[in-house]
Amino acid sequence: MPHDHSKPDHKTHQHSVACDHDHDHKDDNEHSHGLFGHHHHHHGSESGNIATAFWLNFSFTIIEFIGGWLTNSVAIMADAMHDLGDTLAIAFAWFAAKIAGKEANPRYSYGYRRWSLLSALVNSVILVLGSCWILYEAIPRLWEPQLPHALGMMGLAVLGVLVNGAAVLKLRGGKTQNEKILTWHLLEDVLGWVAVLVGSILIYFTDWAWVDPVLSIGFTCFILINVWRNLRRTLALFLQVSPDPKLAAKIEHQLQHLEFVQDVHHLHLWSLDGEKHVLTAHLVLKAETATEQLKAHKEQIRQLLQPYQLEHTTIEFEFNQEVCRDQH
């Protein structure tokens, strides 16, 4: 006996939900394929550029810590902490450039994007601990200044400008967001070393030992302000705080005003890594709907959500008298 599509039963509803989920993820897969295909084209040059920047920064950070100890300069040590943070950031960017094309799998069903959060958290903790140590060393020197080796500071500062400048030149032509962000980090390092150079020249000609701890405290406070901002954002993402409550409210409003929707509930907007967002929602339909009409509804929802470039979307349809299985 042919099935009567004019009065769909509960099985029809379940089929609709499954199709909606598959349809959205098919779109995601197509989007991801295009993204990864584009990324693959630049993968070799991007990874090579970032690798060069990493080894330059890593090698020079070691030199900085040794040089800071030999010159008795806490300003050099503070800038070494800054460079250590950038080295860790570059290390993750290098890692991310290598794994960005890996497909999602049963173990990592959303892919590998949330590794960036773990990296950011570890990076932040290291920088906070290191910065506290620098402040512990620098603040007492404001009252009991110790004259650093100014010529040694000058040499390290010049080397710092050259090394970080070379890394900037290597990355500045990069097309990816990874490379552009790292270029700005390295430009900050160049400016930091220019400040150390000016400070060391001032110490050389005036013997003002207090310049060294003042530079150190200034660099460290700059690091801590940036780390605190990033740490708050990272912890919020770990706790699955909505990345944009206004966007979530806007999407809910638009879904609520679709002509076939009676109610919207269990709408959740969260983020994989701060850039790629995930949306799930339950929509209560105004009337029993045939399969073909459900497909039309899904297409209308797809078009409504498309401008927001969501990484994953899952929309579940419920009928008017149906009890939501997620109600507690």
VOMAR-5595 format. One record per residue (C-alpha): residue in one letter; residue number from 0; x, y, z. Coordinates in Angstrom, 3 decimals. Each point is the difference from the previous one (the first is absolute). Layout:
% VOMAR-5595
<r a; NUM; <X; Y; Z>>
...
% end
This chain:
% VOMAR-5595
<r m; 0; <0.000; 0.000; 0.000>>
<r p; 1; <1.508; 3.396; -0.878>>
<r h; 2; <0.918; 2.175; 2.964>>
<r d; 3; <-2.237; 3.008; 0.640>>
<r h; 4; <2.315; 3.045; 0.003>>
<r s; 5; <-2.784; 2.389; 0.897>>
<r k; 6; <0.066; -1.146; 3.629>>
<r p; 7; <3.573; -0.752; 0.982>>
<r d; 8; <0.466; -2.040; 3.137>>
<r h; 9; <2.771; 0.146; 2.590>>
<r k; 10; <2.344; -1.993; -2.228>>
<r t; 11; <-0.300; 2.689; -2.632>>
<r h; 12; <1.117; 2.530; 2.609>>
<r q; 13; <3.007; -2.071; 0.971>>
<r h; 14; <0.955; -0.340; -3.659>>
<r s; 15; <-0.255; 3.749; -0.377>>
<r v; 16; <2.362; 0.591; 2.892>>
<r a; 17; <2.552; -2.442; -1.370>>
<r c; 18; <-0.143; 1.537; -3.459>>
<r d; 19; <0.394; 3.475; 1.427>>
<r h; 20; <3.078; -1.043; 1.902>>
<r d; 21; <1.527; -1.783; -2.981>>
<r h; 22; <-0.835; 2.862; -2.331>>
<r d; 23; <1.709; 2.535; 2.191>>
<r h; 24; <3.083; -2.104; 0.424>>
<r k; 25; <0.150; -0.695; -3.690>>
<r d; 26; <0.137; 3.739; -0.497>>
<r d; 27; <2.684; 0.219; 2.672>>
<r n; 28; <2.010; -2.728; -1.672>>
<r e; 29; <-0.227; 1.761; -3.340>>
<r h; 30; <1.055; 3.241; 1.653>>
<r s; 31; <2.832; -1.721; 1.836>>
<r h; 32; <1.188; -1.711; -3.147>>
<r g; 33; <0.218; 3.322; -1.758>>
<r l; 34; <1.774; 1.589; 2.932>>
<r f; 35; <2.498; -2.821; 0.409>>
<r g; 36; <0.572; -0.170; -3.726>>
<r h; 37; <0.892; 3.688; -0.010>>
<r h; 38; <2.135; -0.474; 3.097>>
<r h; 39; <1.842; -2.933; -1.570>>
<r h; 40; <1.052; 2.276; -2.844>>
<r h; 41; <1.818; 2.294; 2.451>>
<r h; 42; <0.872; -2.683; 2.563>>
<r g; 43; <3.631; -0.528; -1.013>>
<r s; 44; <1.001; 3.668; -0.081>>
<r e; 45; <-1.971; 0.876; 3.141>>
<r s; 46; <1.480; -2.847; 2.024>>
<r g; 47; <3.498; 0.839; -1.268>>
<r n; 48; <-0.316; 3.701; 0.845>>
<r i; 49; <-1.324; -0.720; 3.487>>
<r a; 50; <2.709; -2.615; 0.587>>
<r t; 51; <2.689; 2.553; -0.860>>
<r a; 52; <-1.560; 2.567; 2.345>>
<r f; 53; <-0.236; -2.627; 2.771>>
<r w; 54; <3.645; -1.056; -0.157>>
<r l; 55; <1.176; 3.629; -0.126>>
<r n; 56; <-2.072; 0.876; 3.090>>
<r f; 57; <0.750; -3.200; 1.891>>
<r s; 58; <3.757; 0.326; -0.490>>
<r f; 59; <0.025; 3.666; 0.862>>
<r t; 60; <-2.172; -0.479; 3.116>>
<r i; 61; <2.655; -2.331; 1.409>>
<r i; 62; <2.673; 2.585; -0.836>>
<r e; 63; <-2.100; 2.685; 1.732>>
<r f; 64; <-0.326; -1.898; 3.278>>
<r i; 65; <3.725; -0.712; 0.048>>
<r g; 66; <0.780; 3.598; -1.007>>
<r g; 67; <-2.362; 1.413; 2.620>>
<r w; 68; <1.770; -2.018; 2.679>>
<r l; 69; <3.490; 0.994; -1.223>>
<r t; 70; <-0.847; 3.715; -0.327>>
<r n; 71; <-1.941; 0.063; 3.298>>
<r s; 72; <-2.918; 1.628; -1.839>>
<r v; 73; <-3.570; -0.699; 1.057>>
<r a; 74; <-1.176; 1.952; -3.047>>
<r i; 75; <1.664; -2.591; -2.227>>
<r m; 76; <-1.595; -2.761; 2.100>>
<r a; 77; <-3.426; 1.635; -0.347>>
<r d; 78; <0.361; 0.223; -3.761>>
<r a; 79; <1.164; -3.606; 0.003>>
<r m; 80; <-3.310; -0.930; 1.676>>
<r h; 81; <-1.843; 1.942; -2.690>>
<r d; 82; <1.909; -1.881; -2.694>>
<r l; 83; <-0.627; -3.298; 1.793>>
<r g; 84; <-3.733; 0.697; -0.245>>
<r d; 85; <0.305; 0.756; -3.698>>
<r t; 86; <2.101; -3.127; -0.512>>
<r l; 87; <-2.736; -2.101; 1.608>>
<r a; 88; <-2.630; 1.739; -2.154>>
<r i; 89; <2.062; -0.635; -3.129>>
<r a; 90; <0.492; -3.638; 1.012>>
<r f; 91; <-3.749; -0.482; 0.152>>
<r a; 92; <-0.517; 1.879; -3.265>>
<r w; 93; <2.521; -2.347; -1.616>>
<r f; 94; <-1.798; -2.989; 1.504>>
<r a; 95; <-3.378; 1.391; -1.105>>
<r a; 96; <1.285; 0.557; -3.531>>
<r k; 97; <0.917; -3.693; -0.149>>
<r i; 98; <-3.219; -1.459; 1.433>>
<r a; 99; <-2.553; 2.463; -1.399>>
<r g; 100; <-0.774; -2.313; -2.911>>
<r k; 101; <-0.644; -3.077; 2.127>>
<r e; 102; <-3.516; -1.320; -0.335>>
<r a; 103; <-2.357; -0.387; 2.941>>
<r n; 104; <-0.201; -3.565; 1.300>>
<r p; 105; <-2.029; -1.958; 2.581>>
<r r; 106; <2.375; 1.067; 2.758>>
<r y; 107; <0.171; 3.673; -1.080>>
<r s; 108; <-3.457; 0.348; -1.492>>
<r y; 109; <0.319; 3.798; -0.287>>
<r g; 110; <3.561; -0.139; -1.284>>
<r y; 111; <3.118; 1.351; 1.698>>
<r r; 112; <-0.814; 3.684; 0.424>>
<r r; 113; <-0.344; -0.104; 3.789>>
<r w; 114; <3.672; -0.927; 0.330>>
<r s; 115; <0.585; 3.741; -0.434>>
<r l; 116; <-1.796; 0.625; 3.313>>
<r l; 117; <2.242; -2.436; 1.858>>
<r s; 118; <3.063; 1.602; -1.559>>
<r a; 119; <-1.227; 3.478; 0.944>>
<r l; 120; <-0.647; -1.091; 3.591>>
<r v; 121; <3.446; -1.579; 0.435>>
<r n; 122; <1.617; 3.019; -1.648>>
<r s; 123; <-1.832; 2.393; 2.341>>
<r v; 124; <0.925; -1.923; 3.151>>
<r i; 125; <3.686; -0.077; -0.971>>
<r l; 126; <0.014; 3.730; -0.714>>
<r v; 127; <-1.790; 0.886; 3.254>>
<r l; 128; <2.443; -2.046; 2.096>>
<r g; 129; <2.989; 1.393; -1.900>>
<r s; 130; <-1.269; 3.576; 0.290>>
<r c; 131; <-0.510; -0.362; 3.754>>
<r w; 132; <3.617; -1.140; 0.284>>
<r i; 133; <1.195; 3.014; -2.027>>
<r l; 134; <-1.966; 2.392; 2.234>>
<r y; 135; <1.406; -1.740; 3.089>>
<r e; 136; <3.501; 0.725; -1.312>>
<r a; 137; <-0.638; 3.484; -1.429>>
<r i; 138; <-2.042; 1.837; 2.648>>
<r p; 139; <2.667; -0.175; 2.783>>
<r r; 140; <2.511; 1.508; -2.459>>
<r l; 141; <-1.992; 3.212; -0.060>>
<r w; 142; <1.262; 0.660; 3.563>>
<r e; 143; <3.349; -1.756; -0.358>>
<r p; 144; <0.985; 0.474; -3.655>>
<r q; 145; <2.658; -2.298; -1.437>>
<r l; 146; <1.867; 1.383; -2.971>>
<r p; 147; <-0.257; -2.430; -2.935>>
<r h; 148; <2.648; -0.492; -2.681>>
<r a; 149; <-1.158; 2.689; -2.438>>
<r l; 150; <2.178; -1.041; -2.955>>
<r g; 151; <-1.212; -3.589; 0.306>>
<r m; 152; <-3.595; 1.264; 0.067>>
<r m; 153; <0.665; 2.034; -3.159>>
<r g; 154; <1.398; -3.025; -1.794>>
<r l; 155; <-2.953; -2.184; 0.917>>
<r a; 156; <-2.456; 2.769; -0.937>>
<r v; 157; <1.551; 0.410; -3.451>>
<r l; 158; <-0.052; -3.762; -0.476>>
<r g; 159; <-3.638; -0.063; 1.171>>
<r v; 160; <-1.018; 2.611; -2.569>>
<r l; 161; <1.804; -1.933; -2.760>>
<r v; 162; <-1.369; -3.466; 0.911>>
<r n; 163; <-3.591; 1.122; 0.516>>
<r g; 164; <0.216; 2.259; -3.037>>
<r a; 165; <1.129; -2.984; -2.105>>
<r a; 166; <-2.968; -2.028; 1.280>>
<r v; 167; <-2.370; 2.855; -0.899>>
<r l; 168; <1.437; 0.162; -3.519>>
<r k; 169; <-0.447; -3.755; -0.346>>
<r l; 170; <-3.673; 0.128; 1.017>>
<r r; 171; <-1.196; 3.367; -1.302>>
<r g; 172; <-0.770; -1.337; -3.478>>
<r g; 173; <-2.125; -2.833; 1.410>>
<r k; 174; <-3.607; -0.260; -1.127>>
<r t; 175; <-1.465; -1.989; 2.909>>
<r q; 176; <-1.461; 1.441; 3.197>>
<r n; 177; <2.540; -2.051; 1.947>>
<r e; 178; <2.900; 1.814; -1.636>>
<r k; 179; <-1.596; 3.447; 0.249>>
<r i; 180; <-0.645; -0.331; 3.759>>
<r l; 181; <3.530; -1.265; 0.643>>
<r t; 182; <1.437; 2.919; -1.991>>
<r w; 183; <-1.642; 2.447; 2.427>>
<r h; 184; <1.359; -1.947; 3.003>>
<r l; 185; <3.510; 0.212; -1.423>>
<r l; 186; <-0.339; 3.705; -0.779>>
<r e; 187; <-0.773; 0.512; 3.706>>
<r d; 188; <3.254; -1.811; 0.781>>
<r v; 189; <1.945; 2.275; -2.345>>
<r l; 190; <-1.425; 3.060; 1.778>>
<r g; 191; <0.817; -1.547; 3.370>>
<r w; 192; <3.615; -0.456; -0.970>>
<r v; 193; <0.172; 3.560; -1.320>>
<r a; 194; <-1.115; 1.111; 3.486>>
<r v; 195; <2.720; -2.167; 1.592>>
<r l; 196; <2.562; 1.481; -2.386>>
<r v; 197; <-1.008; 3.566; 0.922>>
<r g; 198; <0.021; -0.927; 3.696>>
<r s; 199; <3.452; -1.608; -0.185>>
<r i; 200; <1.438; 3.072; -1.769>>
<r l; 201; <-1.504; 2.188; 2.739>>
<r i; 202; <1.532; -2.207; 2.714>>
<r y; 203; <3.391; 0.022; -1.770>>
<r f; 204; <0.218; 3.800; -0.072>>
<r t; 205; <-1.725; 0.818; 3.321>>
<r d; 206; <0.484; -3.052; 2.260>>
<r w; 207; <-3.705; 0.221; 0.868>>
<r a; 208; <-0.399; -3.554; 1.267>>
<r w; 209; <-3.722; 0.537; 0.737>>
<r v; 210; <-0.731; 0.077; -3.759>>
<r d; 211; <0.520; -3.777; -0.159>>
<r p; 212; <-2.671; -1.033; 2.575>>
<r v; 213; <-2.413; 2.663; -1.320>>
<r l; 214; <0.283; -1.465; -3.522>>
<r s; 215; <-0.411; -3.478; 1.469>>
<r i; 216; <-3.163; 0.879; 1.946>>
<r g; 217; <-1.428; 1.791; -3.037>>
<r f; 218; <0.529; -3.034; -2.268>>
<r t; 219; <-1.387; -2.378; 2.616>>
<r c; 220; <-3.152; 2.050; 0.591>>
<r f; 221; <-0.564; 0.102; -3.762>>
<r i; 222; <0.325; -3.803; -0.119>>
<r l; 223; <-2.368; -0.521; 2.950>>
<r i; 224; <-2.693; 2.289; -1.440>>
<r n; 225; <0.007; -1.939; -3.268>>
<r v; 226; <0.194; -3.372; 1.747>>
<r w; 227; <-2.937; 0.872; 2.273>>
<r r; 228; <-2.121; 1.009; -3.001>>
<r n; 229; <0.818; -3.228; -1.842>>
<r l; 230; <-0.379; -2.154; 3.117>>
<r r; 231; <-3.499; 1.332; 0.726>>
<r r; 232; <-1.046; -0.719; -3.580>>
<r t; 233; <1.547; -3.483; 0.073>>
<r l; 234; <-1.671; -0.968; 3.288>>
<r a; 235; <-3.352; 1.278; -1.293>>
<r l; 236; <0.339; -2.230; -3.068>>
<r f; 237; <0.938; -2.990; 2.191>>
<r l; 238; <-3.156; 0.645; 2.034>>
<r q; 239; <-2.001; 0.188; -3.269>>
<r v; 240; <-1.167; 3.536; 0.685>>
<r s; 241; <-1.852; 1.345; -3.026>>
<r p; 242; <2.582; 1.802; -2.157>>
<r d; 243; <-2.591; 2.596; -1.048>>
<r p; 244; <-3.261; 0.220; 2.006>>
<r k; 245; <-1.314; 2.710; -2.334>>
<r l; 246; <0.526; -2.287; -2.999>>
<r a; 247; <-1.770; -2.871; 1.803>>
<r a; 248; <-2.953; 2.277; 0.805>>
<r k; 249; <-0.120; 1.236; -3.599>>
<r i; 250; <-0.046; -3.535; -1.405>>
<r e; 251; <-2.684; -1.059; 2.495>>
<r h; 252; <-2.106; 3.021; -0.971>>
<r q; 253; <0.308; -0.801; -3.706>>
<r l; 254; <-0.860; -3.668; 0.496>>
<r q; 255; <-2.949; 0.919; 2.228>>
<r h; 256; <-1.453; 2.206; -2.767>>
<r l; 257; <0.020; -2.678; -2.705>>
<r e; 258; <-3.610; -0.492; -1.072>>
<r f; 259; <-0.024; -3.716; 0.801>>
<r v; 260; <1.654; 0.263; 3.468>>
<r q; 261; <-2.075; 0.215; 3.173>>
<r d; 262; <2.805; -0.042; 2.544>>
<r v; 263; <3.818; -0.180; 0.289>>
<r h; 264; <1.707; -1.559; 3.025>>
<r h; 265; <3.246; -1.698; 0.991>>
<r l; 266; <1.922; 2.355; -2.281>>
<r h; 267; <3.713; -0.265; 0.758>>
<r l; 268; <2.795; 1.959; -1.668>>
<r w; 269; <3.523; -0.945; 1.026>>
<r s; 270; <3.415; 0.170; -1.595>>
<r l; 271; <2.623; -2.559; -0.916>>
<r d; 272; <2.925; 2.418; 0.124>>
<r g; 273; <-1.353; 3.553; 0.157>>
<r e; 274; <-0.422; 0.249; -3.768>>
<r k; 275; <-2.007; -3.053; -1.082>>
<r h; 276; <-3.396; -0.233; 1.710>>
<r v; 277; <-2.516; -2.801; 0.553>>
<r l; 278; <-3.786; 0.471; 0.162>>
<r t; 279; <-2.703; -2.421; 1.185>>
<r a; 280; <-3.712; 0.760; 0.428>>
<r h; 281; <-3.436; -1.594; 0.311>>
<r l; 282; <-2.793; 1.474; -2.129>>
<r v; 283; <-3.650; -0.738; 0.783>>
<r l; 284; <-2.012; -0.010; -3.231>>
<r k; 285; <-3.452; 1.596; -0.144>>
<r a; 286; <-1.599; -2.932; -1.806>>
<r e; 287; <0.491; -3.605; -1.084>>
<r t; 288; <2.095; 0.156; -3.131>>
<r a; 289; <0.583; -2.344; -2.931>>
<r t; 290; <3.504; -1.211; -0.828>>
<r e; 291; <0.426; 2.198; -3.068>>
<r q; 292; <-1.052; 3.070; 1.968>>
<r l; 293; <2.501; -0.871; 2.733>>
<r k; 294; <2.734; 0.013; -2.627>>
<r a; 295; <-1.128; 3.477; -1.084>>
<r h; 296; <0.085; 1.180; 3.622>>
<r k; 297; <3.539; -1.331; 0.389>>
<r e; 298; <1.148; 1.795; -3.136>>
<r q; 299; <-1.506; 3.250; 1.287>>
<r i; 300; <1.859; -0.420; 3.298>>
<r r; 301; <3.231; -0.783; -1.855>>
<r q; 302; <-0.277; 3.237; -1.970>>
<r l; 303; <-0.818; 1.968; 3.154>>
<r l; 304; <3.124; -1.322; 1.805>>
<r q; 305; <2.397; 0.071; -2.945>>
<r p; 306; <1.209; 3.633; 0.510>>
<r y; 307; <1.229; -0.867; 3.499>>
<r q; 308; <2.532; -2.568; -1.323>>
<r l; 309; <-0.585; -2.430; 2.855>>
<r e; 310; <2.327; -2.997; 0.072>>
<r h; 311; <-2.686; -2.489; 1.113>>
<r t; 312; <-3.768; 0.331; 0.347>>
<r t; 313; <-2.542; -2.495; 1.321>>
<r i; 314; <-3.686; 0.958; -0.171>>
<r e; 315; <-2.663; -2.310; 1.406>>
<r f; 316; <-3.678; 0.247; -0.959>>
<r e; 317; <-2.699; -0.722; 2.581>>
<r f; 318; <-3.749; -0.093; -0.499>>
<r n; 319; <-2.496; 1.992; 2.017>>
<r q; 320; <-1.093; -2.659; 2.508>>
<r e; 321; <3.319; -1.833; 0.125>>
<r v; 322; <1.912; -0.152; 3.281>>
<r c; 323; <3.586; 1.232; -0.420>>
<r r; 324; <2.361; -2.816; 0.955>>
<r d; 325; <2.448; 2.517; 1.496>>
<r q; 326; <-2.508; 1.426; 2.499>>
<r h; 327; <1.041; -0.602; 3.616>>
% end
